[in-house]
Amino acid sequence: MTTIIINDKSTGAKKMIEFLKTQSYVTIVEERIPSASLMKSINEAKTRKVTRTKNTSDLLEKLKS
C-alpha cells in the first residue's frame, strides 16, 4: 500500500482526485480537519480549562452569572 497526500486546493489537484476516483484499484480516504474553534475547545478540555459543575442546576447558575 502507498499513501499519497494531495492538497486539494488547486484545480489540478481536484482534477487528479476525480480521475483517481474512477480507477477501480484506488481507494480515496479523505481526512477531515477540525475547525480552529473545535481544536481550541479540545485543547481546553485536555488541559482542564473548562467550567466544572456538579449537576445541571449548578451549570445553569454558572452560565447565568
N, C-alpha and C positions, 0 to 999 in steps of 0.2 A: 504494500500500500504506500502511496505517495501523497503528501499533503501539499497543496498549492494554495497560497493566500493571495487573493485578488482584492485590491482596493476598488470597490465598485462605484467610485465617484465619477469616473470618466466615462464617456460614451463608448470608447473602445473596450473598456473593461466590461461594461454592461452587455455589449455585443458578444464578447467572448463567453460570458456566463450563459447567455441564451443559447449559443452554439453548443456549449458543453452539456446543457440540459437535454439536447436532442440525441446525445450519444448514450447507447444502452449500457456501456461499461463505466459510466461516470455517475457518482452519487454526490449531489451537492448538499452540504451541511452548512447552513447559514448561522453564523454566530450573532446572537442578539446582544448588543452592548447596552447596559442600563444607562438611563439618563443621569446627568450630573446630580440632580436633586435626589434621585434614588440612591446613588452611590454615597452621597453625603449622609443620608439617613441610615444606611447600612453601617457606615463607619461610626456614626454616633452611637448606634445600638451596640456595636462591638466594643467600643470604649466606654460604654455605660454612661454616656452623656444624654440620658433620657429622663423623663419625668416618671418616677415610680409611685404607684398608688397601691393601696390595699384592696380597694374594690371600686366599682363604678361610681358610687356616690362620692368617694374621695377624689376620683378622677374629675368628675363634673365640677366639684368645688374648686379644684386647682385650675381648671380651664376657665372658670368664671373670673378668677382673680387675676 
